[in-house]
Amino acid sequence: MLSKSVGRVSRDSLRISSIDPAGGWHSVPGRVPAVGEVVLCVEGEAEVVGVLGRTSDGSRLLELRVDDRNNPFFASSSNVLVQSDATNI
């Protein structure tokens, strides 16, 4: 059986790219999105339906829902983007 260790993956084969999302989305460290606010996450635009406890990096755990999904999912507030016009909430 093969081990699932990441030590076997060469650094040269890993590629991480960053994108600059259009539409005024950006990260605001330390700011917790409010319930009902729309955020941008890996699943696309999602509505915050709950703000839960803290994660290991000190940010808050968000319960999110995407329109085309019935089941909510979870993300750290440090891993989502907010719209620029919503930074003064």
C-alpha positions as CSV (number, residue, x, y, z in Angstrom):
1,M,0.0,0.0,0.0
2,L,1.3,3.4,-0.9
3,S,1.8,6.1,1.7
4,K,-0.1,9.3,1.4
5,S,2.9,11.4,2.5
6,V,3.4,14.7,0.7
7,G,7.1,14.1,1.2
8,R,7.1,12.1,-2.0
9,V,5.9,15.1,-4.1
10,S,8.7,17.1,-5.6
11,R,8.5,20.9,-5.0
12,D,9.0,21.5,-8.7
13,S,5.8,19.7,-9.6
14,L,3.7,21.9,-7.3
15,R,2.2,25.1,-8.8
16,I,0.2,27.5,-6.9
17,S,-1.2,30.5,-8.7
18,S,-3.0,33.5,-7.4
19,I,-5.7,35.3,-9.3
20,D,-7.0,38.8,-9.0
21,P,-10.7,38.5,-8.9
22,A,-12.8,41.1,-10.8
23,G,-15.6,43.0,-9.2
24,G,-14.0,44.5,-6.2
25,W,-13.4,41.3,-4.2
26,H,-10.5,41.4,-1.7
27,S,-9.3,40.0,1.6
28,V,-9.8,42.0,4.8
29,P,-7.7,40.4,7.6
30,G,-9.5,40.5,11.0
31,R,-12.9,41.4,9.6
32,V,-15.6,38.8,10.1
33,P,-18.4,38.8,7.4
34,A,-21.9,39.2,8.8
35,V,-24.8,36.7,8.5
36,G,-26.5,37.5,5.2
37,E,-23.4,39.0,3.6
38,V,-22.2,37.5,0.2
39,V,-18.6,36.4,0.1
40,L,-16.4,34.9,-2.6
41,C,-15.0,31.4,-1.8
42,V,-13.6,28.5,-3.8
43,E,-17.2,27.5,-4.7
44,G,-18.0,31.0,-6.1
45,E,-20.3,33.5,-4.5
46,A,-21.9,32.3,-1.3
47,E,-24.1,33.7,1.4
48,V,-23.0,33.6,5.1
49,V,-25.7,31.7,7.0
50,G,-23.8,31.4,10.3
51,V,-20.7,32.6,12.1
52,L,-19.3,29.9,14.3
53,G,-16.3,29.3,16.6
54,R,-12.7,30.0,15.9
55,T,-10.3,28.1,13.6
56,S,-6.7,27.2,14.3
57,D,-5.5,30.4,12.7
58,G,-7.7,32.5,15.0
59,S,-10.3,33.4,12.3
60,R,-13.9,32.5,12.5
61,L,-15.6,29.5,11.0
62,L,-18.3,30.5,8.5
63,E,-21.3,28.4,7.5
64,L,-21.9,29.3,3.8
65,R,-24.6,28.4,1.2
66,V,-24.4,28.6,-2.6
67,D,-27.6,29.2,-4.4
68,D,-27.4,26.0,-6.5
69,R,-26.6,23.8,-3.5
70,N,-29.0,22.6,-0.9
71,N,-26.4,21.7,1.8
72,P,-24.4,24.4,3.5
73,F,-20.6,24.1,3.8
74,F,-17.9,25.6,6.0
75,A,-14.9,27.9,5.4
76,S,-12.6,29.9,7.5
77,S,-13.2,33.7,7.3
78,S,-9.5,34.0,6.4
79,N,-10.1,32.0,3.2
80,V,-13.0,34.2,1.8
81,L,-13.1,37.5,0.0
82,V,-15.5,40.3,0.6
83,Q,-16.7,43.1,-1.8
84,S,-15.0,46.4,-1.5
85,D,-18.2,48.3,-0.9
86,A,-18.9,46.0,2.1
87,T,-15.7,46.8,4.0
88,N,-17.3,49.5,6.1
89,I,-20.0,47.2,7.6
